[in-house]
Structure formats: C-alpha cells, structure tokens
Amino acid sequence: MRVLTRIVVFVGLLGTASMAHTQALPAGERLGDLKIGGGFSTANSDYADRYNGGAAYVDFDFLPHIGVEGEFHFVKDSSDLYEKTYEAGGRYFRTYKKFVPYAKVMYGRGVFNFPPLADGFRPNLAYNLLAGGIGVDYKITPHIYARADWEYQDWFGFQNSSLSPNILTIGGAYRFR
C-alpha cells in the first residue's frame, strides 16, 4: 500500500509539473530584449515655434521583428510653454548588421501648459494623442545603442482643433541581455 501511494504521488507531481510548465528553458533562450534610453528632443509645434527638451524610452522586443515601446517627452520654449507626453505602443524593426531601423505606432496622453492669462493663472490641460514614427538604432557595442527618432503626434480636441507636433530625438540606450 505504501509503494502504491508513493507511485500515485510521483505520477501526480509529474502531471502537475507538466501542466504548470515548470520545465527549465533551454540554454540561450530568453523572453526578449530590453533597452532603456533617453536623449535630446526638439519639437516643431503648430502652436508656437520650436520647443527643446528631453525624452526617455523603454523598448521590449519579444519576437524577432516585433516589440513594444513606452516613451516620455518633455519639451518647452523660453516662455515656459511646454508639451509633455506619455505614450505606449507597438514597433516593427529589422536588423541589418549594426543598423536597426524601425517604425512605431503609439497612443498616449499629452499635457500642454498654456501662456498665462490676464490674472496670472496658467492653464495646464491634458489631451489624448496618437503618434507614428520612424527611426534607427545603431549598435555601438552589443549593449550600447545610438538612436535617431522622428515622431508625428496628433493631439485630439486641442482647443477645438488639434495639435500636431513633429519631434526629433537624438540619444542612446543600454540593452540588457
């Protein structure tokens, strides 16, 4: 009876391990590639002239040519008008030796800081936005990348029309393996 109990427990554990996928991954296999980076951004806005600032981004590539990206931009002019955006979306990329060109489509939220009113109050309003862009990463080393990125944004319902800045970002990233 004791041997039969051990056999039943052993078979049960094997079945549970199989159903829970507790098998070890083969050597060299990973879930994806993670890059974290930032850079200098300049935006040509249709509200005012040019805004300058910075950007930060995170890429996670989980298939050979498909990944996701999260991005943050903060650009402002000399009079403290600013555009701040938070975006997330998908990206498609290809690798050609050291060059990794990509295209992206993103959805997010933008915050615009308007000029002060007569009473000194400075309105600060948020809008949804859709963005598309292209860029290229250049592999300096297996872990260090340089990036040039162009993005077009369309802010919905901005002052009964839309805001559509073009943003150029030059920066770099670290790739975790």
C-alpha positions in Angstrom: 0.0 0.0 0.0 2.9 2.3 0.9 4.5 1.7 -2.5 1.3 2.3 -4.4 0.8 5.7 -2.5 4.3 6.8 -3.5 3.7 5.9 -7.1 0.4 7.8 -7.2 2.1 10.9 -5.6 5.0 10.7 -8.0 2.7 10.5 -11.1 0.6 13.3 -9.7 3.6 15.5 -9.2 4.8 14.8 -12.8 1.4 15.7 -14.1 1.3 18.9 -12.1 4.8 19.9 -13.2 3.8 19.3 -16.8 0.6 21.4 -16.5 2.4 24.2 -14.7 5.1 24.3 -17.3 7.8 24.2 -14.7 10.3 22.8 -17.2 13.6 24.7 -17.4 14.1 26.9 -20.5 16.8 25.6 -22.9 20.2 27.4 -22.5 20.4 30.6 -24.6 16.6 31.2 -24.7 15.2 34.4 -23.2 11.9 36.1 -23.1 13.1 39.2 -25.1 15.4 42.1 -25.4 15.1 45.2 -23.1 16.5 48.6 -24.0 16.3 51.7 -21.8 17.4 55.0 -23.1 17.0 58.8 -23.4 18.0 61.7 -25.4 17.7 65.3 -26.5 14.4 66.2 -28.3 13.4 69.2 -30.4 9.8 69.7 -31.4 8.3 71.8 -34.2 4.9 72.6 -32.9 2.0 74.2 -34.7 1.1 76.2 -31.6 4.4 78.1 -31.3 7.9 78.0 -32.8 10.3 75.3 -31.5 10.4 73.5 -28.2 13.5 71.8 -26.9 13.9 69.2 -24.1 14.4 65.6 -23.4 12.9 62.1 -23.9 13.1 58.7 -22.2 12.1 55.4 -23.6 11.9 51.7 -23.0 11.8 49.0 -25.7 10.9 45.4 -25.1 11.3 43.2 -28.2 9.6 39.8 -27.6 9.6 38.4 -31.2 12.3 38.6 -33.9 10.8 41.7 -35.5 8.0 42.8 -33.1 8.2 44.7 -29.9 6.6 47.3 -27.7 7.8 50.8 -26.7 6.9 53.2 -23.9 8.0 56.8 -24.3 8.1 60.1 -22.5 8.8 63.6 -24.0 9.1 66.9 -22.2 9.8 69.9 -24.5 9.4 73.6 -23.7 10.2 77.1 -25.1 11.8 80.1 -23.4 8.5 81.4 -22.1 7.6 78.2 -20.3 5.1 76.9 -22.7 5.5 73.2 -22.7 4.3 69.9 -24.1 4.7 66.7 -22.1 3.7 63.3 -23.5 3.4 59.8 -22.2 2.9 57.1 -24.9 2.9 53.3 -25.4 2.5 51.2 -28.5 4.0 48.7 -30.9 7.0 48.7 -33.0 8.3 46.8 -36.0 12.1 46.6 -36.6 14.6 44.8 -38.8 18.3 44.3 -38.1 21.0 45.0 -40.8 24.4 44.3 -39.2 24.8 47.4 -36.9 21.7 49.2 -38.0 18.2 48.6 -36.6 15.6 50.7 -38.5 12.1 50.7 -37.0 8.6 52.1 -37.3 6.2 52.6 -34.4 2.5 53.4 -33.7 1.7 54.8 -30.3 -1.2 56.0 -28.2 -0.9 58.2 -25.2 -1.7 61.4 -23.2 -0.2 64.8 -23.7 -0.2 67.8 -21.3 0.0 71.3 -22.6 1.0 74.3 -20.5 -0.6 77.4 -22.0 0.5 81.1 -21.7 -0.6 82.9 -18.5 -4.0 84.6 -18.6 -4.5 88.2 -17.5 -4.9 87.2 -13.9 -1.6 85.3 -13.9 -3.3 81.8 -14.0 -1.5 79.4 -16.3 -3.9 76.7 -17.7 -2.5 73.2 -18.0 -4.7 70.8 -19.9 -4.3 67.1 -20.9 -5.4 65.5 -24.2 -5.3 62.1 -25.8 -3.0 61.6 -28.7 -2.0 59.2 -31.5 1.6 59.1 -32.7 3.5 57.4 -35.5 7.2 57.5 -36.2 10.3 56.0 -37.7 13.9 55.8 -36.5 17.1 53.9 -36.5 19.2 52.4 -33.7 22.9 51.9 -34.3 24.8 49.2 -32.3 28.0 50.8 -31.0 28.7 47.8 -28.8 26.4 44.8 -28.0 25.0 46.7 -25.1 25.2 50.4 -26.2 23.0 51.9 -28.9 22.7 55.3 -30.5 19.3 56.4 -31.7 17.8 58.9 -34.2 14.0 59.1 -34.0 11.3 61.1 -35.7 7.7 61.2 -34.5 4.5 62.9 -35.6 1.8 63.4 -33.0 -1.9 64.2 -33.4 -3.5 65.6 -30.2 -7.3 65.1 -30.2 -9.6 68.0 -29.3 -6.9 70.6 -28.7 -8.7 73.9 -28.5 -11.5 72.7 -30.8 -8.9 71.5 -33.4 -5.8 69.5 -33.0 -2.1 69.9 -32.1 0.3 68.1 -34.3 4.0 68.5 -33.4 6.9 66.8 -35.1 9.5 65.6 -32.7 13.1 64.7 -33.5 15.1 62.9 -30.8 18.8 62.0 -30.8 20.0 59.8 -27.9 21.3 56.5 -26.7 20.3 53.4 -24.9 21.6 50.4 -22.9 20.5 47.0 -23.9 20.1 44.4 -21.2 20.7 40.8 -22.1 
